[in-house]
Amino acid sequence: NSTKRPQEREREGQPKHRMESKPIKTSVCGGDNNVDTSEEKKKMALMRAFVERRDPNAKVVDDLTLRRFLRARDLDIEKASAMFLKCLKWRKTAVPNGFISETEVPNELAQAKVFMQGRDKAGRPIGVVFGAKHFYSTREMDEFKRLVVYVLDKLCASMTGGQEKFVGIVDLQGWGYSNCDIRGYVAALDIMQNYYPERLGKAYMVHVPYLFMKAWKIIYPFIDNNTRKKIVFVENKNLKATLMEDIEESQLPQRYGGELPLVPIEKSAM
């Protein structure tokens, strides 16, 4: 897929606001480029042989999953294998049933802060998160982590046509001190970056208040370089135009000038 990526500009550690193979088996945790290079094919075969010796559960994992881990570690087989094996071990304890049910995240879902509907022009599912609906004082870390897994698994499960990535819109309108949760943000980043590599296609940060940029300076060092390139801070005056560079109006949430109503992620049929 050929999605335009705006150049990342940084100043004092923070980006300025800007416009900007083999048969598939079973996919577990997690490029826009869905074509394997000859080098990738060779390294995937070597990686598969290595990880299957270390953990028999790796045998049911598809090649696309292995490729995502390889790409996340710049095709370094040793680093990618270690990352992948860590993911398998993590899922055994973090997701013992193979999935997170709504009954495991009742308080988080009750806050109605995550929605999912529509697809961008590349066919990537769109998730919308409202930062002002998340409160540090009432957040229980284990349940919050389960919500992150629940959301990422739902987004991944909704991918079709060989698509491997999703798009996120992080809406920070009304965000204030009571919503600031550095530990929670870092925990969410850790899960996404280490256990769902190469799943994020782009993240639009919209309605960003100046106050949030103070928290951003703390969070920024925890974001890896690949993820940083996918984060776009959108100016309010160009909000709809920027989103429509990648999303058709028929697929854009009504809140941002599109035609689709917001659908809570637990009710999404995608």
C-alpha positions as CSV (number, residue, x, y, z in Angstrom):
1,N,0.0,0.0,0.0
2,S,1.3,3.5,-0.8
3,T,0.3,5.8,2.0
4,K,1.8,9.3,2.1
5,R,3.8,9.9,5.3
6,P,4.6,13.6,6.2
7,Q,8.1,14.3,7.2
8,E,8.6,14.4,10.9
9,R,9.9,17.6,12.3
10,E,11.2,17.8,15.8
11,R,12.2,20.6,18.0
12,E,13.4,20.1,21.6
13,G,12.3,16.5,21.6
14,Q,8.7,17.1,20.3
15,P,7.2,17.4,16.9
16,K,5.5,20.7,15.8
17,H,1.8,20.7,15.2
18,R,1.6,19.9,11.5
19,M,-0.8,19.0,8.7
20,E,-0.1,17.0,7.4
21,S,4.8,-16.8,0.5
22,K,3.5,-19.4,2.5
23,P,-0.1,-20.3,3.2
24,I,-1.6,-18.3,6.0
25,K,-2.1,-20.1,9.3
26,T,-3.4,-18.4,12.4
27,S,-2.5,-14.7,13.1
28,V,-1.6,-13.7,16.6
29,C,0.0,-10.5,17.9
30,G,1.7,-8.3,15.6
31,G,4.3,-2.8,6.5
32,D,2.3,-1.0,4.5
33,N,4.4,-2.9,1.9
34,N,2.7,-6.3,1.6
35,V,5.2,-7.8,-0.9
36,D,8.0,-9.9,0.5
37,T,11.4,-9.2,-0.7
38,S,13.7,-12.2,-1.5
39,E,15.8,-11.2,1.6
40,E,12.6,-11.2,3.8
41,K,11.6,-14.6,2.5
42,K,15.0,-16.1,3.4
43,K,15.0,-14.5,6.8
44,M,11.5,-15.5,7.6
45,A,12.4,-19.1,6.9
46,L,15.4,-18.9,9.2
47,M,13.4,-17.1,11.8
48,R,10.6,-19.7,11.7
49,A,13.1,-22.5,12.1
50,F,14.6,-20.7,15.1
51,V,11.5,-19.8,17.0
52,E,9.8,-23.1,16.4
53,R,12.7,-24.8,18.1
54,R,12.3,-22.5,21.1
55,D,8.5,-22.6,21.3
56,P,6.3,-25.2,19.5
57,N,3.4,-22.7,19.6
58,A,5.2,-20.7,16.9
59,K,4.1,-23.4,14.4
60,V,0.6,-22.1,14.2
61,V,1.7,-18.5,13.5
62,D,1.5,-17.2,10.0
63,D,4.3,-15.7,7.9
64,L,2.8,-12.3,7.9
65,T,3.2,-12.1,11.7
66,L,6.8,-13.2,11.5
67,R,7.4,-10.6,8.9
68,R,6.0,-7.8,11.0
69,F,8.4,-8.7,13.8
70,L,11.3,-8.9,11.3
71,R,10.5,-5.4,9.9
72,A,10.1,-4.0,13.4
73,R,13.7,-5.0,14.1
74,D,15.1,-4.0,10.7
75,L,15.3,-7.7,9.5
76,D,17.6,-8.6,12.4
77,I,16.7,-12.3,12.9
78,E,18.1,-12.5,16.4
79,K,16.3,-9.4,17.7
80,A,13.1,-10.2,15.9
81,S,13.0,-13.7,17.2
82,A,13.6,-12.5,20.8
83,M,10.8,-10.0,20.4
84,F,8.5,-12.6,18.9
85,L,9.2,-15.2,21.6
86,K,8.6,-12.6,24.2
87,C,5.2,-11.9,22.7
88,L,4.2,-15.5,22.7
89,K,5.2,-15.8,26.4
90,W,3.3,-12.5,27.2
91,R,0.1,-13.7,25.5
92,K,0.0,-16.9,27.6
93,T,-0.3,-14.8,30.8
94,A,-1.9,-11.6,29.5
95,V,-4.5,-13.2,27.3
96,P,-4.8,-16.8,28.7
97,N,-8.2,-17.4,26.9
98,G,-6.8,-16.2,23.6
99,F,-9.0,-13.0,23.7
100,I,-10.2,-10.3,26.1
101,S,-14.0,-10.3,26.7
102,E,-16.2,-7.3,27.5
103,T,-16.7,-8.8,30.9
104,E,-13.0,-8.3,31.7
105,V,-13.1,-4.6,31.0
106,P,-16.5,-3.3,32.2
107,N,-15.3,-0.1,33.9
108,E,-13.1,0.9,30.9
109,L,-15.9,0.3,28.4
110,A,-18.4,2.2,30.6
111,Q,-16.4,5.3,30.0
112,A,-17.2,5.2,26.2
113,K,-13.8,6.4,25.2
114,V,-13.0,4.1,22.3
115,F,-14.9,3.8,19.0
116,M,-14.3,1.9,15.7
117,Q,-15.9,2.4,12.3
118,G,-14.9,3.1,8.8
119,R,-11.8,2.4,6.7
120,D,-9.3,4.7,5.1
121,K,-8.5,4.8,1.4
122,A,-6.0,2.0,1.9
123,G,-8.6,-0.2,3.6
124,R,-7.2,0.2,7.1
125,P,-9.8,0.1,9.9
126,I,-10.2,3.4,11.9
127,G,-10.3,3.6,15.7
128,V,-11.1,6.8,17.6
129,V,-10.0,7.4,21.2
130,F,-11.2,10.3,23.4
131,G,-8.5,11.2,25.8
132,A,-10.7,13.4,28.0
133,K,-12.8,10.4,28.9
134,H,-9.9,8.6,30.6
135,F,-9.3,9.5,34.2
136,Y,-6.1,8.7,36.1
137,S,-7.9,8.7,39.5
138,T,-10.3,5.9,38.6
139,R,-8.0,3.9,36.3
140,E,-7.0,0.4,37.4
141,M,-3.9,-0.5,35.6
142,D,-4.5,-4.2,35.0
143,E,-8.0,-3.5,33.6
144,F,-6.6,-0.7,31.5
145,K,-4.0,-3.0,30.0
146,R,-6.7,-5.5,29.2
147,L,-8.6,-2.7,27.4
148,V,-5.5,-1.9,25.3
149,V,-5.3,-5.6,24.2
150,Y,-9.0,-5.7,23.6
151,V,-8.9,-2.7,21.4
152,L,-5.8,-3.8,19.4
153,D,-7.2,-7.3,18.9
154,K,-10.6,-5.9,17.7
155,L,-8.8,-3.6,15.2
156,C,-6.6,-6.4,14.0
157,A,-9.5,-8.8,13.6
158,S,-11.4,-6.3,11.5
159,M,-8.6,-6.1,8.9
160,T,-9.5,-7.5,5.5
161,G,-8.0,-8.0,2.1
162,G,-4.4,-8.6,3.3
163,Q,-4.3,-5.4,5.2
164,E,-2.1,-5.5,8.3
165,K,-2.5,-2.0,9.8
166,F,-5.0,0.3,11.4
167,V,-5.4,4.1,11.7
168,G,-6.1,5.9,14.9
169,I,-7.6,9.2,15.7
170,V,-6.7,10.4,19.2
171,D,-9.1,13.2,20.1
172,L,-7.9,15.4,23.0
173,Q,-10.6,18.0,23.1
174,G,-11.3,18.9,26.7
175,W,-8.1,17.0,27.9
176,G,-6.8,18.3,31.3
177,Y,-4.8,17.5,34.3
178,S,-7.4,14.9,35.5
179,N,-6.9,13.0,32.3
180,C,-3.1,13.0,32.4
181,D,-1.9,9.4,33.0
182,I,1.7,9.0,32.0
183,R,2.0,5.5,33.5
184,G,-1.1,4.4,31.5
185,Y,0.1,6.0,28.3
186,V,3.6,4.4,28.6
187,A,1.9,1.0,29.4
188,A,-0.3,1.3,26.3
189,L,2.7,2.2,24.1
190,D,4.7,-0.7,25.5
191,I,1.9,-3.2,24.5
192,M,1.5,-1.8,21.1
193,Q,5.1,-1.4,20.2
194,N,6.4,-4.7,21.6
195,Y,3.5,-7.1,21.1
196,Y,1.7,-5.5,18.0
197,P,4.6,-4.3,15.9
198,E,3.9,-2.9,12.5
199,R,0.2,-2.7,13.2
200,L,-0.1,1.1,13.5
201,G,-0.4,2.8,10.1
202,K,-1.0,6.3,11.3
203,A,-2.2,8.1,14.4
204,Y,-3.8,11.5,14.0
205,M,-3.6,13.7,17.1
206,V,-6.6,16.2,16.9
207,H,-7.9,19.0,19.1
208,V,-4.6,19.0,21.0
209,P,-4.5,21.5,23.9
210,Y,-1.3,23.2,24.7
211,L,-1.4,21.6,28.2
212,F,-1.0,18.2,26.6
213,M,2.3,19.1,25.1
214,K,3.8,19.1,28.5
215,A,2.8,15.5,29.0
216,W,4.0,14.7,25.4
217,K,7.5,15.8,26.3
218,I,7.5,13.1,29.0
219,I,6.0,10.4,26.8
220,Y,8.0,11.1,23.7
221,P,11.2,9.3,24.7
222,F,9.2,6.1,25.2
223,I,8.0,6.1,21.5
224,D,10.2,4.2,19.1
225,N,11.4,5.8,15.9
226,N,9.1,3.8,13.7
227,T,6.1,4.9,15.7
228,R,7.1,8.5,15.8
229,K,7.0,8.7,12.1
230,K,3.4,7.7,12.1
231,I,2.1,10.3,14.5
232,V,0.5,13.4,12.9
233,F,-0.5,16.4,14.9
234,V,-3.4,18.1,13.1
235,E,-4.2,21.8,13.3
236,N,-7.8,22.5,14.1
237,K,-8.3,24.8,11.1
238,N,-7.3,22.0,8.7
239,L,-8.8,19.1,10.6
240,K,-11.2,17.8,7.9
241,A,-8.9,18.5,5.0
242,T,-6.1,16.6,6.7
243,L,-8.2,13.6,7.6
244,M,-9.7,13.5,4.1
245,E,-6.2,13.1,2.5
246,D,-6.4,9.5,3.7
247,I,-10.1,9.0,4.5
248,E,-13.1,9.4,2.2
249,E,-16.0,11.5,3.6
250,S,-18.2,8.5,3.5
251,Q,-15.8,6.7,5.9
252,L,-15.0,9.7,8.1
253,P,-16.8,10.1,11.5
254,Q,-19.5,12.8,11.5
255,R,-17.7,14.5,14.3
256,Y,-15.0,15.4,11.9
257,G,-17.2,16.4,9.0
258,G,-17.9,13.0,7.6
259,E,-20.9,10.7,7.3
260,L,-20.4,7.9,9.7
261,P,-21.8,7.9,13.3
262,L,-19.5,7.0,16.1
263,V,-19.9,3.4,17.1
264,P,-18.5,2.1,20.5
265,I,-15.9,-0.5,19.8
266,E,-17.7,-3.2,21.7
267,K,-20.7,-2.7,19.4
268,S,-18.8,-2.4,16.2
269,A,-19.7,-5.0,13.5
270,M,-16.4,-4.5,11.7
